[in-house]
Amino acid sequence: MSNTASLYKKSFLKLLDLTPDEITGLLDLAADLKARKKAGIPHRLCEGKSVALIFEKTSTRTRCAFEVAAADLGMHPTYLDPSGSQIGKKESIPDTARVLGRMYDGIEYRGFGQDIVESLARYAGVPVWNGLTNEFHPTQILADFLTIREHFGSLKGRKLVYMGDARYNMGNSLMVGCAKMGLHFVACAPEKYFPDSSLVDTCRKIAEETGATLSFETDPVQAVKDADVIYTDVWVSMGEPAEVWEERIHDLLPYQVNSALMDAAGDKAVFMHCLPAFHDLKTTIGSEIHAKYGLTAMEVTDEVFESERSIVFDEAENRMHTIKAVMAATLCEV
């Protein structure tokens, strides 16, 4: 039995639900599917199936990854944006799930509370995939881990430092993923930006079995010492009000990933970011922040983002290969 056989007809909602062997199996399958795509070898493993892609929060990488992956697997995707469905407005989550589950072979959800995607999975009768919720972003972590494995050759024992607000989906999911796969996870920020204590306790119990470590630092230079990966994300998450920018800039500017921080980490460290990144003034928000606060970059400087140590676009591409693996493993007997 392959390491993904147990995932057949199951939903993919958060990494806490998977074993380390299942996560490894998805990474192995993603690597195989990536190699086939690069070689031009067709892999229409789910020929004739249809999937619904519900996006209550917009996305470039997640939408494109699901649509291209579905097409490569021989499936037909239907994209439903906030104006394209009645989910949660005129129709309840359970009712939506039962309708779509009778028309589609699988459903992706990207939006707000984790309870929504869990409810979809409870009622749909088909696999449901979490494309992002406020609490977790599991498809991103698969892409991150495939990228780290490609770059370093292994995951176990690597040190990953997450700089910035670790209270939401990215900080949570990276901590869970590192605990599951035996990495050394460090969250570096002011204490009020550390992950929820109950999730930390859950991850510590997992780490006892995998050899992972979890630590929480307020000193950036201390945190990044001997790091393999320096990871960051935007300081204001999707759906948060613009008013929080001033507070976040004040609190998190000392945790910006810049050349000095990368140098403090050591020569082997690479830079990762789930994107989009505010590293220059070529975005509307970037220009507005510059006009108001005088900053030319926020969570990462352009010098680091564009450097040879940045592997963010390998990481972005791997969203598609790992999402393809998730859909193939849960919809098709691969």
MOMO-V701109 format. One record per helix or strand. SS is the DSSP state (h for helix, s for strand). FROM is the first residue (numbers start at 1). TO is the last residue. If there is no record, write none. Layout:
ss:SS from:FROM to:TO
ss:SS from:FROM to:TO
//
This chain:
ss:h from:5 to:7
ss:s from:12 to:12
ss:h from:15 to:17
ss:h from:20 to:38
ss:s from:50 to:55
ss:h from:61 to:72
ss:s from:76 to:81
ss:s from:87 to:87
ss:s from:91 to:91
ss:h from:93 to:103
ss:s from:106 to:110
ss:h from:114 to:124
ss:s from:127 to:132
ss:h from:138 to:152
ss:s from:159 to:163
ss:h from:169 to:181
ss:s from:184 to:188
ss:h from:191 to:193
ss:h from:197 to:210
ss:s from:213 to:217
ss:h from:220 to:224
ss:s from:229 to:232
ss:h from:242 to:255
ss:s from:257 to:257
ss:h from:259 to:265
ss:s from:270 to:273
ss:h from:284 to:293
ss:s from:300 to:300
ss:h from:302 to:305
ss:s from:310 to:310
ss:h from:312 to:331
//
